[in-house]
Amino acid sequence: MIYCVKEYENGGKIDVYAMVDTSASDYKNVFACCDYFAQQGAHSVIYPRFVDTIGYSLYEEIFITLKGTQYWGKCPDFTINGVWYEHEGYDITKDLTDRKKKADTFCKMMKRGVKQSDKIIVEDCGVSRFFAKRTIYNRVHFERQNINEAYIRTSAGLELLYKKED
């Protein structure tokens, strides 16, 4: 069961599966990502997480559009107009006092994100945009990772870092 939690006059809206844990630590951040796109007129849907995936009929029913992709068996966080996105955060109590710790945090979020979707949104951990863009470029061009879009979520909204050119 899906229910609408927010709707905009321009047609943008946010739907949430009833099974989504709205008390989860990252729910507010995922919601903020969806709200960013909904304000622009997009339809976003927040999906539940499953421990058991393949072979579990409810997972297979909800995530059917992932079947046949490298993400089958995964649980990306949400869709925007039917396209899957993954949000990655970090422990906000983590010590990010120097550049190396910020870089490690960013890289770990990207590493987790690419396992879930080719469109990734990470929380702002204070890395320079040059470092973030160079890291994504290296992952795409040298490591051949499948990244089509990457954003950093800031207090002002989402900041596009990378979008694959067709």
C-alpha positions as CSV (number, residue, x, y, z in Angstrom):
1,M,0.0,0.0,0.0
2,I,1.3,3.4,-1.0
3,Y,0.1,6.7,0.3
4,C,0.7,10.3,-0.7
5,V,2.5,12.4,2.0
6,K,3.0,15.6,0.0
7,E,1.7,17.2,-3.2
8,Y,2.6,20.4,-5.0
9,E,0.5,22.4,-7.4
10,N,2.9,21.8,-10.2
11,G,2.1,18.0,-10.0
12,G,5.1,17.0,-8.0
13,K,4.3,14.6,-5.2
14,I,5.9,12.3,-2.7
15,D,4.4,8.8,-2.2
16,V,5.6,6.4,0.6
17,Y,5.0,2.7,1.0
18,A,3.2,2.0,4.2
19,M,6.0,-0.4,5.2
20,V,8.6,2.3,5.2
21,D,10.1,2.9,8.7
22,T,9.6,6.7,9.1
23,S,11.5,6.6,12.3
24,A,14.6,5.3,10.6
25,S,17.7,7.4,11.0
26,D,17.9,8.3,7.3
27,Y,14.2,8.8,6.6
28,K,14.3,12.6,6.9
29,N,17.2,12.8,4.6
30,V,15.6,10.5,2.0
31,F,12.4,12.5,2.3
32,A,14.4,15.8,1.8
33,C,15.9,14.3,-1.4
34,C,12.4,13.4,-2.7
35,D,11.0,16.8,-1.7
36,Y,13.7,18.5,-3.8
37,F,12.6,16.7,-6.9
38,A,8.9,16.9,-6.1
39,Q,9.2,20.7,-5.9
40,Q,10.3,20.6,-9.5
41,G,7.2,18.7,-10.5
42,A,8.6,15.1,-10.3
43,H,6.8,12.1,-8.8
44,S,8.8,10.4,-6.1
45,V,8.2,7.2,-4.2
46,I,10.0,6.1,-1.1
47,Y,10.5,2.3,-0.8
48,P,10.8,0.0,2.1
49,R,13.9,-2.0,3.0
50,F,14.0,-5.8,3.1
51,V,16.4,-8.2,4.7
52,D,15.2,-11.1,2.6
53,T,15.0,-10.1,-1.1
54,I,15.2,-12.7,-3.8
55,G,12.6,-15.4,-3.4
56,Y,10.5,-13.1,-1.1
57,S,7.4,-12.4,-3.1
58,L,6.7,-9.0,-1.6
59,Y,10.2,-7.8,-2.5
60,E,9.9,-9.2,-6.0
61,E,6.5,-7.5,-6.4
62,I,7.7,-4.1,-5.2
63,F,11.1,-4.1,-6.8
64,I,10.1,-5.9,-10.1
65,T,11.6,-3.1,-12.3
66,L,15.1,-4.1,-10.9
67,K,14.8,-7.6,-12.2
68,G,17.4,-8.4,-14.8
69,T,19.7,-5.6,-13.6
70,Q,22.8,-5.6,-11.5
71,Y,20.6,-4.2,-8.7
72,W,18.2,-7.1,-8.4
73,G,18.2,-8.2,-4.8
74,K,19.0,-4.6,-3.6
75,C,16.7,-2.0,-2.1
76,P,17.4,1.4,-3.5
77,D,15.7,4.1,-1.4
78,F,13.4,5.9,-3.9
79,T,12.4,6.5,-7.4
80,I,12.0,9.8,-9.3
81,N,9.6,9.5,-12.2
82,G,10.2,5.8,-12.1
83,V,14.0,6.0,-12.0
84,W,15.9,4.5,-9.1
85,Y,18.0,6.6,-6.7
86,E,20.1,5.7,-3.7
87,H,20.8,8.0,-0.8
88,E,23.9,7.4,1.4
89,G,24.6,9.1,4.7
90,Y,27.1,8.8,7.4
91,D,27.2,8.9,11.2
92,I,26.9,12.5,12.1
93,T,28.9,12.0,15.3
94,K,31.9,10.9,13.2
95,D,35.0,13.0,13.6
96,L,35.5,14.9,10.3
97,T,38.1,17.4,11.5
98,D,40.6,16.8,8.7
99,R,40.6,16.3,5.0
100,K,41.5,12.6,5.1
101,K,38.5,11.7,7.3
102,K,36.2,13.7,5.1
103,A,37.6,12.0,2.0
104,D,37.3,8.6,3.5
105,T,33.7,9.3,4.5
106,F,32.8,10.5,1.0
107,C,34.5,7.5,-0.6
108,K,32.7,5.0,1.7
109,M,29.3,6.6,0.9
110,M,30.0,6.3,-2.9
111,K,31.2,2.7,-2.5
112,R,27.9,1.8,-0.7
113,G,25.8,3.8,-3.1
114,V,27.0,2.2,-6.4
115,K,25.9,-1.2,-5.1
116,Q,22.3,0.1,-4.9
117,S,21.9,2.4,-7.9
118,D,23.6,4.2,-10.7
119,K,22.1,7.5,-9.4
120,I,23.5,8.4,-6.0
121,I,22.9,11.1,-3.5
122,V,25.4,11.5,-0.6
123,E,25.3,13.7,2.4
124,D,27.6,16.7,2.5
125,C,30.6,15.6,4.7
126,G,32.7,18.7,3.9
127,V,34.8,17.4,1.1
128,S,35.8,19.9,-1.6
129,R,33.7,19.8,-4.7
130,F,37.0,19.4,-6.7
131,F,37.8,16.2,-4.7
132,A,34.2,14.9,-5.0
133,K,34.1,15.4,-8.8
134,R,37.6,14.0,-9.4
135,T,36.7,10.9,-7.3
136,I,33.5,10.3,-9.3
137,Y,35.4,10.9,-12.6
138,N,38.0,8.4,-11.6
139,R,35.4,5.8,-10.6
140,V,33.5,6.2,-13.9
141,H,36.5,6.4,-16.3
142,F,39.2,4.4,-14.7
143,E,37.4,1.9,-12.4
144,R,34.5,1.6,-14.9
145,Q,31.8,2.0,-12.2
146,N,28.3,2.5,-13.3
147,I,27.5,6.0,-12.2
148,N,25.0,8.1,-14.2
149,E,24.2,10.9,-11.7
150,A,25.8,11.9,-8.4
151,Y,24.6,14.7,-6.0
152,I,25.6,16.0,-2.6
153,R,22.7,16.9,-0.3
154,T,23.4,20.2,1.5
155,S,21.2,22.3,3.7
156,A,20.2,24.2,0.6
157,G,19.1,21.2,-1.4
158,L,20.8,18.9,-3.9
159,E,24.0,19.9,-5.7
160,L,24.7,18.0,-8.9
161,L,28.2,16.8,-9.1
162,Y,28.1,14.5,-12.1
163,K,25.7,13.6,-14.9
164,K,26.6,11.2,-17.6
165,E,26.4,12.7,-21.0
166,D,24.5,10.6,-23.6
